[in-house]
Every structure is written in structure tokens, then in C-alpha cells.
Amino acid sequence: MSRDQRTNDNLALATAQKYALDNELPLAVIFVMHQTLTKRSFEQYEFMLQGLSEVADTLESKNISFISMHGKPLEKLSLAFTHFKPSVIFFDMSPFKSARRLKEQLSEKWPVSVVDTHNIVPVWEASSKQEYGARTIRPKIHRVLDEFDVDGYEIQSHPHEWPSKAVVPFAKVKNDFLNQISQIRKNNCSYTFLSGEANASKALQSFLDNRLKGYSENRNNPVINGLSNLSPYFHYGQLSTLTVYKAALKRLLDDSSLQKDFDALVEEMVVRKELSDNFCYYNDNYDSLQGAPAWALASLSKHANDERQYVYSKEQFENAQTHDQAWNAAQIQLRKQGKIHGYMRMYWAKKVLEWSTSADEAFKTLVYLNDFYSLDGGDPNGYVGILWSVAGLHDRPWGERSVYGTIRCMVYDGLRRKFPIEEYIRQQGTL
Ligand SMILES: Cc1cc2nc3c(=O)[nH]c(=O)nc-3n(C[C@H](O)[C@H](O)[C@H](O)COP(=O)(O)OP(=O)(O)OC[C@H]3O[C@@H](n4cnc5c(N)ncnc54)[C@H](O)[C@@H]3O)c2cc1C
């Protein structure tokens, strides 16, 4: 278990259990904790560990062993596999290079299978190549979506006992890990999101009861709470998009006036989200500006020496110290709530391009801020959202202007025309 940290609707776990039941074998879930010192805040690890505690408890109640370790994944998993000699190993799917390399290396010695339980349509089923944009992946996903709209996956109590009694309790591994990472920088803000599958389920319920109706309109207005607010749960895999899809579909079947809202949700949570995985899966440059399309790179390069009206350092951005109160408010929202409203997130990123010395520096600043402060950061959606904003990924050329070249730009007056931006600024307060 790595990217999909849950026991409900987890196809990788369900596939492993089915194999174990068919072959009368015991079953264990292995999780390796590995910290990357500067990328994530201390609070992000706490969020993850809290969710994993719930996973550990549920698995224990189902007689499935939860083996957690910290260290380098290749080293730790090789040790575990040498010791336990598993008949088969099922991994969940991540499109990131490090995760794919790890599975390739392990598969040289052990029987490894990968199950995509992060997407409703598995990334390799949706498309066999990098897609140009939502326009090209959308019909491919819709064509097969029904096939993957299954009843969901429940784990049952496992009848075969895990032989090793020496499994270290998760609480101990968790405390050791927290001690080990105590030097990691804190954000020192308490996020509004509560971790774990039970809280994810409550968040889903609240969305369905209070915000699904009107979602197609309200999600673009940052001054009202109109979004699903589920991305942190998707990022840590505490909630499955299949669970959400099925629950929203049920509401639609009871109330056909929800059609527009349901369609908007599918567009974001299935089409756009799966497009991000498609990009990272098929383009190894997802984590640099080089992942951008050629027309955008050429245009940015042509405008590389354009004079910038304002230039800010990483620290000034981080501390919300720009001349633009709307931008500062988005950065404050990021630090205080652990997530920027989706509409403001585009403005936030585009202005960093406008006020940085180069597009490359803007990309790096944005990845740093997004991954460190945003609870849903470190995600394919993050790389894609940033490349879309600063380098035209999955977009088309727009009218040429200074610094942006032909990358689509956003302006303060555009925000004002769409919603009461002053109200948004007021809502965020100060750092
Ligand atoms: C600069 C920038 C950075 C971003 N970084 C991240 C990130 O690190 N992690 C992240 O999950 N999303 C990221 N996004 C995409 C999007 O902003 C968030 O998914 C969304 O705001 C999350 O809030 P929500 O769950 O309330 O979204 P809702 O609008 O309610 O959407 C529901 C779900 O659909 C998916 N979704 C929505 N918008 C997009 C999108 N544009 N692209 C792909 N999937 C989408 C997400 O899984 C989301 O949880 C980024 C976008 C931009 C412009």
C-alpha cells in the first residue's frame, strides 16, 4: 500500500485478498514510510499517519497483518520479501517515476502486479499514450466508464492467520517515525481537514447533502463554499473516486435535476483528474518545465527577457508579501487551510510566472509552495495544474503579451468581474 491508503473500495487490496482466499494463504499489507526532507511539511506526515492508524486498526479487525516500516522503499521491501517469501505482491499504482522504477526493480526478483485503484478507469485502459488535453481523453474515458462502474470492493475477515507474531504494532512505528522526522519544518497552522477514512466519508456526506446541488455553478465562486473539498482525501487515497462517483450517481437517480452538477463533478473528478495521471504516466518530464508543449516553451523563451513590472523572491511569495491583495489572500488561504480555492489557484500560479525572473524559477517556486503547504500537494494534479498555469499544458495558445507570451493570462479585474474579490480577501484575514 502506498498511494491508496484505505481499506474501503481499494481494488489493489481486494485483489490481493481474493488471491489469498483462492489459494488459502495469509495476507499482509506492507507500508514503507519514507520522508523527503524539504518537500512536505511536518503536518502533512501527521495527516498521513493519522489516516494510516485507522487503516491499521481496520486491517487488524479483519485478521490482516499491517506491516509498516520506515526507510528506503527498495531496501525495506527487498528485506521483507526475502524474509516472507510472498507468493504474489500487489502494488497500488502511482504514475511517478520513483514508484514505477521501484516496481520494475522488485519485479526482477519477485512476482509483482500493479493495480490502479486511484482512477476509476485504470490509466493504461483510458489511453495508451500521452493525451493532448481533456478534449482527447474525455471520449476515451466516457466510452468505457460504465465497464468500471462496479459495486465497490469490501474486505472480509481473513480466515488464514499471518504466521509471524513479531509484527511491530503500528503505534510504535508511528511514534518512532514522528521522532525521526521531528526536524522537518512545520507550517504551524492547523488545517481545517480531519484525516482518515471515517472523516473522508463524513466530508463526502457533507458534500452530497449540502453542495452537490448547485456544484456546477458554485464551484467557480471562491467566496462561497461550493467545492467538494475532497482533494486531500483523494491525494492520500483515504477516499476512492469510485466511492464518490457511485454515491453521486445514486443521488442523481433519485433527483434528475442534479444532472448538470453530476456532469460537472465527473468532468473534474474523473476526466481532469485522470488526465493528470495520464500525463505523468506517459511523460517523464512531468516534474519540470520541459514537460510543457513545444509551442509554449518556444513562446516563453521568446519572452524570457521581457521586463517584469514586479519581481518577488520565494520568501516574499511564501509570506504573502506581494503588492496584490488577492494574490496574498490566496497564499494565506493555502497556509491557513491547506488548500487554495480551485479558481484562485489558477490566478495564484499565473501571477508567480508574471512576477518571477524566469518561467523555470516560477515553476520551482510553485512546486515548492504547493507541495509544502497544500494538503493535496505532491500529486499529479499539482504538476499538471502548475504546468497548465505557467506553460500551456493541455491548453492552446492565446493572444501574445509581455512575459506570458501566448500562455493564457489572468488579471485582477477579471476576478472582480466574476465574484466579489474584496470579500474573498476579507475572508482570508492575515497570516
Ligand atoms: C496551480 C494549480 C495547482 C494544483 N495543484 C493541485 C494539487 O496539488 N492536488 C490536486 O488534487 N489538485 C490540484 N489542482 C487542481 C484543482 O485545483 C484541485 O484539484 C481542486 O481545487 C481541489 O479542490 P476540491 O477537491 O474541492 O475540488 P473540486 O472542484 O470539488 O473537484 C473535485 C475533484 O476533481 C479533481 N479536480 C478538480 N479540478 C481539477 C483539475 N483542474 N485538474 C485535475 N483534477 C481536478 C480533484 O481530484 C478534486 O478533488 C491544481 C490546480 C492548479 C491550477
The ligand as a Gaussian input file, in Angstrom:
#p B3LYP/6-31G(d) Opt

LIG

0 1
 C       -1.679000      25.712000      -9.932000
 C       -2.558000      24.551000      -9.609000
 C       -2.116000      23.587000      -8.718000
 C       -2.930000      22.493000      -8.414000
 N       -2.454000      21.572000      -7.530000
 C       -3.217000      20.504000      -7.193000
 C       -2.735000      19.531000      -6.296000
 O       -1.613000      19.620000      -5.800000
 N       -3.551000      18.478000      -5.985000
 C       -4.806000      18.378000      -6.514000
 O       -5.508000      17.400000      -6.209000
 N       -5.278000      19.272000      -7.395000
 C       -4.532000      20.332000      -7.751000
 N       -5.013000      21.245000      -8.634000
 C       -6.316000      21.024000      -9.289000
 C       -7.538000      21.637000      -8.564000
 O       -7.306000      22.969000      -8.282000
 C       -7.843000      20.879000      -7.286000
 O       -7.994000      19.500000      -7.559000
 C       -9.134000      21.339000      -6.598000
 O       -9.094000      22.713000      -6.356000
 C       -9.284000      20.570000      -5.310000
 O      -10.356000      21.011000      -4.544000
 P      -11.724000      20.171000      -4.438000
 O      -11.449000      18.773000      -4.087000
 O      -12.624000      20.955000      -3.568000
 O      -12.126000      20.272000      -5.976000
 P      -13.475000      20.107000      -6.783000
 O      -13.536000      21.270000      -7.727000
 O      -14.647000      19.838000      -5.946000
 O      -13.145000      18.841000      -7.720000
 C      -13.364000      17.506000      -7.326000
 C      -12.128000      16.711000      -7.650000
 O      -11.863000      16.765000      -9.051000
 C      -10.462000      16.797000      -9.298000
 N      -10.118000      18.067000      -9.952000
 C      -10.719000      19.275000      -9.828000
 N      -10.112000      20.193000     -10.610000
 C       -9.105000      19.556000     -11.222000
 C       -8.105000      19.966000     -12.141000
 N       -8.030000      21.221000     -12.597000
 N       -7.204000      19.057000     -12.559000
 C       -7.259000      17.787000     -12.129000
 N       -8.183000      17.330000     -11.267000
 C       -9.092000      18.206000     -10.810000
 C       -9.789000      16.716000      -7.941000
 O       -9.496000      15.363000      -7.682000
 C      -10.864000      17.233000      -6.999000
 O      -10.717000      16.772000      -5.673000
 C       -4.203000      22.361000      -9.004000
 C       -4.642000      23.327000      -9.914000
 C       -3.838000      24.418000     -10.202000
 C       -4.329000      25.449000     -11.175000

